[in-house]
Amino acid sequence: MLRMRNLRAAGLAAAVAVVGGWAGPARADVKLPAIFGDHMVLQRSLPLNVWGWAEPGEDVTVKFHGQTRTTKGGGDGKWSVVLEPVAAGGPFEMVVSGKNTVTFNDVLVGEVWVCSGQSNMQWSVAGSTDADLEIAAAKFPNIRLISVPQVGTQEPQKDFKGQWKVCSPETVGPFSAVGYFFGRQLYETLGVPVGLINDAWGGSACEAWVPREKLAADPKYKDLLASWEEREKGYEAAKKAYEDAKAQAKAEGKPGPKPQDDPDGLMKGNHRPGNIFNGVLLPTIGYGIKGAIWYQGESNAGRAYQYRDLFPLMIQAWRELWGQGNFPFYWVQLADFLPEKPEPGDSSWAELREAQTMTIRRLPNTGEAVIIDLGEAKDIHPKNKLDVAQRLARWALARDYGVNIPYQSPTYKAMEKHDGKVVLTFDHVAGGFAPFDVAEPRGFAIAGADKKFVWAQAKIVGPDKIEVWSDKVSQPESVRYAWADNPVCNLYSGVGLPLTPFRTDDWPGVTANATR
């Protein structure tokens, strides 16, 4: 137990070191960050970091669930303690005292998950399918919700404005729909309190979630950072020009420049490398969690090959700084979107999906919810978030909580060529293949050495095998499935999980050289 405590304390210290310390003046009163508060959920069965600020040298005592820890404010006013693991339950009280006393009431212990990504994770319950019914039924006092405001900055933030709320029809509407439905499924299955931390930011790029130092240390991101350094160098001049234009327009009684032209939007926005890590994620790092769910990628689709390394780098950085080892990290693969194409072709969205799938092999304790069937061609924000969340919950329930259910979509394993045909073998085909709507499999394309793809015929020839061919390709070299922005495809496992889009070739794609 002592070793676990030291590891977690070391992880929290590493987070502080990476971002250059905790900024801000020492405080005479004992204070804790907003991630601690009334109605919070603490992660069960895990050594628990509790931290805050006080006057340098001030004695600080933390009491919780029969435990008492004492420490002193450091030279910078920072203090921290580690509590022994606690089983699920509550409500409890936490008391933190120094020259003043802070008491947190209605504290539960259970399962805590971070809900992160861009707009499809941010998308609210109120904006989702059957919102009125879902909101009316959201009477789950043992589910707790907290949202982190969207602050983009290069300056490390130690706190945020927010508070834990008890899940109810009055509080659930603005919260992440995928996050809420995921948490609700865990709660209904496990019967323990669930805490959900929503820090998603619509439109955000993956590099904004990564410590900038991590990007700078890897030459793969040299071009990306160089492009941002150029913009940063020009910021002062651009800001002055913008303000001058506003003043002149006002003096002349004319419309001024558009707000979106303000260079502050770029510097404080959700694409600048490190911005969201510093402003949104960092204030929560160290708080005990079970894992994270993630729905992002649309903003990086134009650099899908880069995402093959960038996404794993982000996950590794979070894990390293959190100090909890390889905590579970599950994401949503991009949905189908944009018009259907009459012929097979290249697709940046297909390449981003491929990069996401590759991450499962790159990093342990990761998983992917395939939703190639849940998108909407005309709307990048499909409203059906319940099915998305349930596919994520399958991963968590099976992998982390021992629930015996299928959880992974079928995935491509191998291919063999026979007499002008290709036989494909797949993993994770629980219950065999079950085509939707029509009996024959749809969504396959095939090509010879000329790399010209045509639609293929396909036939299920075994519980985990599909035969693919085309009379137009006598010597096939590659097969692709659902390889499009918005593919027409219809294969599921017997338990209703869609076949993961794939290709058997590694021919360079349309985003192979995109780096900025």
N, C-alpha and C positions, 0 to 999 in steps of 0.2 A: 504493500500500500504506500509506503514511504517513497518507493521508486516512482510510482505513478504520479504522486503529488509533485515530486521534483521535476518530472518530465513536463507536466502541465505548467508549472511555474516557469520553467525554462522557455517554453513556447511563448508565454505571455511576455517574458522579458525580451525574447527575440523580436516580437512585434514592435516593442518600444524602440529597440535599437535600430531596426530597419528604417523607421520613419523619423529618426533623429530626436527621439525623446518626446515627452509630453509637454506641449507648450502651455503657457498660461501662468498667472501669478499664484503663489501659495495662498491658501484660504484659511482664515481663522476658524471657520465653522467646518465641521465634518460634512462632506458632501459626497454623494455617489453619482455615477452617470445615469442617464435616463433608462438604460437597459435594466436597471434595478428599480423596482417600484411596487406599489400595491398591485395585487392581482397577477404578479409575474409567475411564470412557471420555471422552475429550476430542473436541470436534467438529472434524472434519477441514475443511481448506480455509477456515479462519476465524481471524482474529486472536483470540488467547485471553487473556482476563483471568485473572490469578492474584492473589489478595489474601489478606490476613490481618492479624495484629497483632504488634507487637513493642514494645520500649521506645522512647519518643520519641527520635528521633535515631539509633537503632540502625541500623547497616548491615545490609541484607538482600540476599542473592543467590539468584536462582532459576536453576537449570540444568535444561534439558530438551532432548533431541534435538539436541545440538550448539549450543544457544543458551544464552547467559548474560545475565541481566538483573540490574542492581543498583539499589537504591533505599534510602531511609531511612524509618524509622518516623516518622509525622507527630506533631504535637502531641498528638493523641488516641490515638496508638499504631497507627493504621491505615496500611497500606502496600499498594501494588498495582503490578503490572507487566503489560505486554502482550507476549505471545509472537507471533512470526510464524506464519502458517498452516503446518500440517503435514499431509502426506498420510496416508491410512488405513494403519494398520499397528500394529506392536507385537509383544510387550510391550516397553515402555520404562520408564525410571526417571526420576523427578523428584526433585531435591534442592533443598531450601530451607534456607538457613543464615544464621544471625546469631550470637548468643552460643551458640546451640545449633543442631543440625542435624536437620531433618525429612526423611525419605526415603520416597517413595511408590514401591512396586514394582508390577509387573504392570499398568502403565498402557497402555491401548489408545487408538487414535485411530480414530474412525469417525463414526457418526451418533447424535446425542443428541436424544431427544424427551421432552417433559414430558407426563405422563398425568394429567389433572386432571378435577375435577368432583365429583359427589356419589356416592351409593351404587352406582349401576350401573357407574361407573368403578372405585370401590373394590372392588367384588365380586371375590372371589379366584378364582384358578385352582382351588383346592380345592373351591369351591362351585359350579363350572360343570359343564356337560354333559361326560360321560366324563372326569371329573377324574382317576380312577385311571390311565387310559391316557395322558392329557396329562402328568401328573406323571412317570410312568415314562419317558416319551420326552424329557423336558426336559434333554437332555444337550448344552447349547450353551455351551461355555466362553467363546465370544466375544460372548455376550450378557451384559450386566451390569445389575444391578438395585439401586436404592436407593429407600427409602421415607422420607418426611418425616412425623414424628409430628403428631398433631392438637393444635395449640396455638392457642387463640382468645384474642386479646388486642388491646388498643388500643396497646400499647407495641411499637414496632418491634424485632423480633428480628434479631440478626445471625448466629445459628447455630442448629443443631438437633442432636438426638441421632440418629445414624444412620450407616450405613456401606454402601459398595458391596459387593455380593455377586456371585459368579460364578453364572450360571444353571445349576442342576442340579436333579435330583429332590429334593434335600434343601432347596433354597432357594426354589423357584418357587411352592410351594403357597399361601403367604399373599399373594403379589403380585397386583396388578390383572390380572384375566383379559384384559380388553380391551387393556390395555397390553402384556402379554406376547405375546398372539397377534398384535397389530399389529407389535411389534418382531420377532417370529419371522418374519413374512412378509417384512419388509424385509431381514432377515439372509439368508434363503434365496434371495431374489431378487437382492440386490446383492452378497452375498458379502463384506461388510465388517463390522467390529465394530459393535454397537449398544448404546447405553446408554439406559436408561429410568429416568426420575425420576417416581415415583408420589407425588403429593401430594393425592390425592382425599380427600374427607371426606363420608361419608354424611349425607344430609339437609340439606346446606348450601344456603344461598340465594346467588344471584348477587351481591347487594350486599355480602356478607361477603368476597368476593374482590377488591373494588375499594378503592383508597385512599380513605379517608373524605373527604379534601380534595377529591377529584374529584367526589364526590356533593354535597358542600356548595356547590361552585361552580356547580351546575346547579339552577335553580328547579324542574325536574321532580321532584326528589327531596325537596322541602321537607317534604311531608307525611310521607314515610317517615322522614326524620331527626327530625322533630318527635315522632313517636310513640316513637322510641328515646330521645330526650332526656328525655321524661317518665318512662320506665322507669328511666333512669339517675339522675334526680333522686330517685326513690323507693327506690333501691337500699339505702342505709344503713339506712333504717327497716325495709325488708323483711328485710334480713339480720339485724338485731337481733331482730325478731319471730320469725324462724325459729330463731335460736339460743336465745332464751328459751323457745320452745315445746319444743325438744329437751331443755333442762335441766329444765324442769318435768315433762315426760313421764318422764325418767329418774328424777327424785326420787320420782315417784308410782308407778314401776314399770309404766308404761303405754307402749304403742307411740308413738313420736314421729312427727313429720311425715315425709312421704315424701321420699326424696332428690331426686326430681324437683321438689319444691317449693323447694329451695334456690335463692335468687336468683343464686348464683354460676353456676349452669348457664346462665342467660340471659346474664349478662355475659361469660362465657367461652365461650359457645357458638358455633354455626356459622351463626347468622342475623344477629348484630349487625354492622352495616356496618363494614367494614374489619378485622374480627377475623381472618379467615383470611389476608387479604393480609399483615397484620403478622406473624402467628405462624407461617405455613406457607410462603407464597410468597416473601416478601422475602428470607429467607436464601439463596435459590437464584438470585435475580435477578443477572444479570451473568455467570453461568456459561454458556459457549458452548453453544448449542443449535441444532438445525435447525429445530424447530418444536414445536407443541403439539397434542395431541388432547384433546377435551373431551366429557364426557357429563354433562349437568346440565340442569335445567329443571323437573323435577317440583315442586320447592319453590317455584317462581315461577309456576306455572300459573294461580293465582288472580289474578295481576297480569300477564297475558300482554301486554297493550298496552304496559305500562311496559317490559317486556322488549325491546320493539322498539328502544328506545334504550339500556337498561341493558346488555344483552349487548354491543353494539358498543362502548359506553363502556369496558367491562372489557377487551375485546381491545385497544383503542387504548391504554389505560393500561399494559397489560403490554408492548406493543410499544415505547411511548415510553421506559419505564424500562429495558427490556432493552438498548436502544441498538443493535439489529440490524436496524432498518428493519421492513418489513412481513413478518416471518417467517411461514411457513405456519401457519395455524390452522384445524383441521378438527374438526367436532363431529358428534355423533350426534343426529339428530332423535328426539323422544320416540316410544317404541314404543306399540303399541295396548295398552290397559289398561282395566279396569272392565267392567261388563256391556254386552253389545250392546243397542242401543235399537231398538225395532220401527219407529220413524218418524224421519225426519230432524229435527234440532233443533240448538240451540246447544251449544257445547262449549268449555270453557276450555282443555282439552288441545289441541283443534284450533287454537285461537287462539295457543297457545304454539308449536306447530309452525310456524304461519304466521310468527310473529315470528322464529323461527330461520331460516327460508328467506329472509326479507327481508334478513337480515344478509349474505347472499352478494352482494346488489346494493349494500349499503351500504359494504362494505369489500373491498379487494383481497386476493388470495391467501388466500381463505377457501373452505371447502367443507363439504358436509353429507352424511352417510351416512343415507339414508332406511331405516328399519327398521319400517315400519308393518305388516309381515308377521311380525315376530319376537317380538312380545310375548305375554304370557299374561294373560288376563282376571282371574284370581284372584291374580296375583303381580306386584307392581310390579318385581320383580327377575327378569326372564327369564333362564334358565340358559344359553341358547345365546349365548355371547359370541364364539365363533369367527367366525360370519358377520358379526357387528357389526364386529369388528376387520378382517376382510378387506375390507369395504366402505370403511372408513376408509383402509386401506392402498392401495386402488385410487387414491384421490385423491393420496396422497403419491408413489406410484410413477409415476403418469402426469404429475403436475404438477411434481414436484421432482426426479425422477430419470430422466425421459425414457423411461420404459417405455411402449410403444405398446399401451395397453389402454383399453377404455371405463371410465369412472370416475364419471360423474355420472348420477343418476337422471333419467328424463324429467321435464320441467317444463313447466307451462302457459305458452303464449306469447300466443295471441290467440283471439278468438271472432268469428264472423259469424252473423247471424240470417237464416234463409231459410224462409219459409212455415211458421212455427210451430216450426221446429227450429233448433238451434244447432250449428254446426260449430266444433269446437275444434281449434286447432293447437298442437303441442308441439315443444319443443327436446329434443335429446339422446336421441332414440329410436333408439339403436343396434340395428340389426337389425329394426326395426319393432316393433309391439305384439304381445305374446304373452299372452293371457288365461290365467289359471291355473284348472284344474279344470273349468270349463265354457267353451264357445265364446264366449258373449256377455260383454261387459264388465259388471262389477258395481261398485256403489259410487257411482253418480251420483245427485244430486238436483237438481231444477229448480224455479224459482219465477218468478212474474210480479211485477208491480209491488206486489202485496199482501205480498210477502216471505214467503209461506207455501210452504214447500218440500214437495215430494212426490217419491217415488222415480221415477227416470226410466229409460227404455229407452235403450240406447246401441248403436252399431254402428261398427266400424272401417271407415273409408272411404278410407284411404290410409296410407302408411307412418308419417305423423306427424299423422294427422287422425282425429278421432272425432266422430260425429254423435250428438246427444243430444236427446230429446224426451219429452213425456208428453201423452197425450190429455186430461189434466186441466188443462193449462196451454197456452192457445191463443197467448198472446203472452209468451214467456219473456223474462226480464230477467237472470236469474243462474243459473249452474250451479256446483255444488259437488261435490267428489270426496273421499271418505274423510274427510268433515267430521264427526267424532264422536270420543269418547274411544276407543272400540274399534270402528272401522268394519269392515263386511263389504265387502271390495274385492279385486280380483283382477288388476289390470293390471301387467304388467312389460314392460320392453324385451326385445328378442331375446336379450340377454346376461344376463337374470335380475335386473335392477335395477328395484325397484318404482317405479311412478309416484308422484311427490311429491304429497301431499295439497294441495289448492288450492281457492280460490273465485274467481269472476270479479267478485264485488261487493265493495264496501267499506262495507257497511252496519254500523253500530255493533254490536259484539259484547258478550258478557256481562261481559267484563273491561275494557271501554272506560274506565270511570271509577274503577277500583281503583288506588289509589296507595300503600297502606300495609298 
